[in-house]
Amino acid sequence: MPHGRTIAAADKSTVEAVSCLLWQLYLSYLPVYRNVCRLHCNMTFCLYECLRAVGLQQHYARFTSAGVCRAAHLSELTIEDYPHLGICTMEERARLFDLVQMIKSLDLDILGSDEDDNFNSNAAAAQDAESYAVVNGEFNCGTSMHNSDNILLSRCASFQNPNPRSTIVSSETSTNKTPGPQNRKGISRKQSLPPDMKRTTSFGCMAKPTPVFEVKAAANYNYGLPLKVPVTPSKRWVVGEHRITVCVRKRPLTRVESRRKESDVVTAPSGECVIVHESKDAVDLSPYILEHRFYFDHVFDERNSNEDVYQNTAYPLVQHMLNGGNATCFAYGQTGAGKTHTMLGSPPGRPGLYALAVRDIFTHLSATRTHPSLQVFVSFFEIYCGQLYDLLDHRKRLFAREDGQKMVHISGLRHVRVDSVNSLLEVISHGTKTRTQGMSGVNPCSSRSHALLQIQLRNSNQQIAGRMWFVDLAGSERASDTKEPDKQSRMEGAEINQSLLALKECIRALDRDQSHTPFRQSKLTQVLKNAFIGDSMTCMIANISPGHGATEHTLNTLRYADRLSFTKRQSELNHSEEVNQQFSVKEESGEDRKWIELRRRVESSRDINSKEEKELKRDFQDFDGSSEERKMHLRRYHEALQKFIPSTSSSFHLETPSPQTSISSSIPLSFLRHSSSLSVSANGCSGPEEYLDTDAVGGEVRTEANRRPFPLTTGEWCVIKAHWEQLKEMDALCHKEGLLLHQQPDMGFGEYVHRLEEIMEKKAQCVHSMRAQLQPYLKPIHYNHLEQKQ
Ligand SMILES: Nc1ncnc2c1ncn2[C@@H]1O[C@H](COP(=O)(O)OP(=O)(O)OP(=O)(O)O)[C@@H](O)[C@H]1O
């Protein structure tokens, strides 16, 4: 080929002639050239892709010029070679080191021979293959690669952007068997062995696939049933007409998580199922994966937009509201799981549920002439540490009060009229700025409060003609899990947990049509009371993070949501059974069979539970009986307990037998929080004398430091005795309640622990209240000791 300078020196016609000649040569030798290119590509493609997968493709030329032409050659490299290949920075060295380790860990014999075979076979098959091209230094490959390349590249890809969906699919054919834990309790080993989803710094352990086990129906949780019963024409009931819908939304890995190289451990194989692949270590430190499978009404993954979520969650609620009903949509989940993104969206491009709902409301109102005078009002407030603050009115403190008809009103709440989606967004963005936020271990802009947006339709008489709540709940992680060391953050966490627990209790109670719904257990449920009662519809969107670092929280979120929907599934099961009996279905479809099989599985898991229960019952003979009886007992004890338990107002007083001798004392609830460590119990004590300063003969007791003699009248002594009796009774009730909880057949472990914690807290409250009342009579030394403990 003529040199550039020669061409430049030649005249124009010579250049044209040379170009023409070259073009003819190129055309006549094109097939040969293409084959040579193809062979070269096959040889080096994998190397290039491997380097690209770890972000080192810019050094590709130096690698090939140094004689490293294949991926397999990488295994020959030592750290001393790195600078000659242009790898100088620590980060690049670490990446290349990981890549080399991975290449070494693969079966090199197979890889090497495969590459050679590949080389030959591809040469033979070159005519059929699609074209390869070199575009801007990158190869475009239209053919499928050889197996070894596939394995290698999928590993490389998982290094750069781990994606369980693709790795699981590619692993189904894997037949490698790794020695690992067998027959773990409650889990079953899967036939196919997906590759490792556990992130490790070295690729050494990725050589062999990690064993995978599936959690069947774990003893303490009831997940594993699809929500919808298959509908056949003979079944006359409609699926989808639910008061409560429970959905799950998985967000994509954030940029930070990707940079941290977190694995995506959540997959959503269908629109109703979500699987969490939990990475675990066995006792012998061998890694294995536990698959937790949950079923919900809808499962949305990272590919679903806010619009998709809206159509399946809030849209039916908006329709219900437009028909005059009450509707509530919750976004629940760990901090940073995408609750605010779901509710608020990322304006302007991606509107959230708030905006989409209002868009539909306005569209409906303008389209129908039946509601010409309806107006849309919004209010926006937050519940932070049990207090209400108006986000549209400079965080003015609000108070929730019940009227004579037991309807809750939030006095002083500002309602703003909106007439377009934009005006709503303006109002919300104004309110969001004043919302309490903090920095959590997961989210630098973490919401520390529950944000409640209320949309009201009002007629010309200002009467409410439909109401909808959007509740962006605060992060659901437990207080003990928050990385914040300061007391305020822990208090916030405790408050959030308490309200979320109360919310679950209320939703479950409503779903079961229980006579009593514990709305007063938290401010959140108290405020939402109106939204729940009557003709209401509820949708819970459980948001989850896909990163492996959040697996525990993700599982907790899914269990919480699963417990919500369990009662619904039970009622659906019963209903489907009735219908099946009524209309005997002769031909079972595949879907039906699947359903029956699932049902059988769950029932058998219940049998296992009941065996465990029987053992428990032996220990608690006194409280044996049917589940209904136990529940009745439990309810009775709850009612009995109520007289000891103060309401959730900021202070409380204990009842005393006689008004004349009442020792009125009040202590703030906050003082009592987390006080269960103070194990003051009436059990094992002979009487109040043990705690009282009764040195003085004739019932005379002394106050702090014995400074002032305090004569104890007979009446006062009676009060103390009565308190003591109450405390003893309280203690016995707590004990009994604890035993009864043991025997709840459908109670999961998480809930059991929550309930137990509640009892302990109630008991601690009672003890503290007593202590506050009896403070003047207590032995100074004992009281000081308790204060120190606290
Ligand atoms: N579906 C999604 N698609 C893309 N990005 C998302 C999605 N969900 C969440 N994100 C991003 O994840 C980050 C955290 O989300 P978000 O603030 O909504 O979490 P959160 O659950 O409201 O957290 P907190 O309870 O702490 O307020 C944000 O940067 C958000 O943009």
The ligand as a Tripos MOL2 file, in Angstrom:
@<TRIPOS>MOLECULE
LIG
   31    33     1     0     0
SMALL
NO_CHARGES

@<TRIPOS>ATOM
      1 N1        -38.2710    1.7850   40.8470 N.pl3     1 LIG1
      2 C1        -37.1820    2.5670   40.8970 C.ar      1 LIG1
      3 N2        -36.5090    2.8600   39.7830 N.ar      1 LIG1
      4 C2        -35.4150    3.6460   39.8150 C.ar      1 LIG1
      5 N3        -34.9100    4.1850   40.9460 N.ar      1 LIG1
      6 C3        -35.5320    3.9370   42.0960 C.ar      1 LIG1
      7 C4        -36.7020    3.1080   42.1390 C.ar      1 LIG1
      8 N4        -37.1040    3.0290   43.4130 N.ar      1 LIG1
      9 C5        -36.2330    3.7650   44.1230 C.ar      1 LIG1
     10 N5        -35.2960    4.3130   43.3410 N.ar      1 LIG1
     11 C6        -34.1860    5.1580   43.7920 C.3       1 LIG1
     12 O1        -33.6970    4.6500   45.0250 O.3       1 LIG1
     13 C7        -33.3640    5.6930   45.9230 C.3       1 LIG1
     14 C8        -34.1090    5.5440   47.2530 C.3       1 LIG1
     15 O2        -35.4920    5.6030   46.9880 O.3       1 LIG1
     16 P1        -36.5420    6.3470   47.9380 P.3       1 LIG1
     17 O3        -36.0210    7.6560   48.4450 O.co2     1 LIG1
     18 O4        -37.8200    6.3660   47.2240 O.co2     1 LIG1
     19 O5        -36.5600    5.3290   49.1510 O.3       1 LIG1
     20 P2        -37.5360    5.3530   50.4100 P.3       1 LIG1
     21 O6        -38.0190    3.9860   50.5920 O.co2     1 LIG1
     22 O7        -38.5480    6.4250   50.2740 O.co2     1 LIG1
     23 O8        -36.5180    5.6930   51.5550 O.3       1 LIG1
     24 P3        -36.8660    6.4010   52.9630 P.3       1 LIG1
     25 O9        -37.8300    5.5610   53.6770 O.co2     1 LIG1
     26 O10       -35.5500    6.4340   53.6390 O.co2     1 LIG1
     27 O11       -37.3770    7.7430   52.5990 O.co2     1 LIG1
     28 C9        -33.7260    6.9900   45.2230 C.3       1 LIG1
     29 O12       -32.5530    7.5210   44.6770 O.3       1 LIG1
     30 C10       -34.6650    6.5640   44.1160 C.3       1 LIG1
     31 O13       -34.5810    7.4160   42.9940 O.3       1 LIG1
@<TRIPOS>BOND
     1     1     2 1
     2     2     3 ar
     3     2     7 ar
     4     3     4 ar
     5     4     5 ar
     6     5     6 ar
     7     6     7 ar
     8     6    10 ar
     9     7     8 ar
    10     8     9 ar
    11     9    10 ar
    12    10    11 1
    13    11    12 1
    14    11    30 1
    15    12    13 1
    16    13    14 1
    17    13    28 1
    18    14    15 1
    19    15    16 1
    20    16    17 2
    21    16    18 1
    22    16    19 1
    23    19    20 1
    24    20    21 2
    25    20    22 1
    26    20    23 1
    27    23    24 1
    28    24    25 2
    29    24    26 1
    30    24    27 1
    31    28    29 1
    32    28    30 1
    33    30    31 1
@<TRIPOS>SUBSTRUCTURE
     1 LIG1         1 GROUP 0 **** ****
